[in-house]
Amino acid sequence: MLITIDTITNKGSRPEWLKAPAPVGDNYRNLKELVGRLKLHTVCESAACPNIGECWNHRTATFMILGNVCTRRCGFCNVQKGAPLEVDFDEPNRVAEAVEALQLRFAVITSVNRDDRKDGGAPQFAHTIRAIRERVPTCKVEVLVPDFQGSHASMDIVLEARPDILNHNTETVPRLYRNVRLGASYERSLEMLAYAKRRNPEIPTKSGLMVGLGETLDEVRGVMRDLRQSRVDILTIGQYLRPTLNHLPVIRHVHPSEFTELKREGMAMGFQHVESGPLVRSSYHAASHAGFGEAGDPVGELAATV
């Protein structure tokens, strides 16, 4: 069974390539029960991810740390906005328990933006990395971090916990930032990625882009070049899909052949890996991006769109 993603759009009927498996099956139900029992938040549901059926049936889940309420109001994201929740300091232990229960070999961790906190929630990332390592020493850990409002001190807290990959999404082209990433800065995102690489050159860096919001392909190529100049190693590119009528409209459904061409160009620019396709998301097949596993392996994408 397939379900059509992007159910709310200004573009009429959706193309065939924007279809994904329905969220059904024993693994899906078991993971939903585990998340509820451990009182964890999942971006799969909060951000209306199109890959929830595939990922949950492969025992991969996307968990958000630091609550499920974001302090920013990005025009593309379905995560709840408003006054943030209190920090749950036991949360890292429960995430580690989920990693162990799912027998994960690769975990991706992120959060909502926490601009209410001077440290941006960086210590919670570090605690979660260490909790996973203590409980499942063989598990590799990727972090998908916010920009921490440009704080190098916050980035240092995360890097000192030694994640296996440091990810921060650029999301879109500079011209569209005011509408797409309210409260963020393109230059600040690039600088934080470049700082992470300078601080710990041996840790691979990663970033993600959405297309279909009105950008041109030349603008996308410009962002790709900027990311390489910041020494980013891994790039993901996927189609923006409108979660509700309150979110930004889809301007264009990008054809799969264009994603293939962007992947080719990205590899020619020097990225170690480019994952490019209509349903690609930053954490989708994350282990295979970094050479830690193959698509469909039991990896945990403990992540959110930030």
Protein Blocks (a to p, Z undefined) as FASTA:
>chain_A
ZZdehkbccelpadfklcccddedjklmmmmmmmmmnopacfklmnopaklmmmmmnopa
cddeeijadfbdcfkbcbdcdjdddddfklmmmmmmmmmmnopabdcddddddfkbmnlo
mmmmmmmmmmmmmmmmmbccdddddeknopaklmmmmmmnopabdcddekiafklmmmmm
goiafklmmmmmmmmmmmmmmlccdddddehiopafklmmmmmmmmmmnopabdcddddd
dfblkbccdfbdcdfklmmmmmmmmmmnopabdcddfklcfkgoklmmnopacehiacdd
ddddZZ
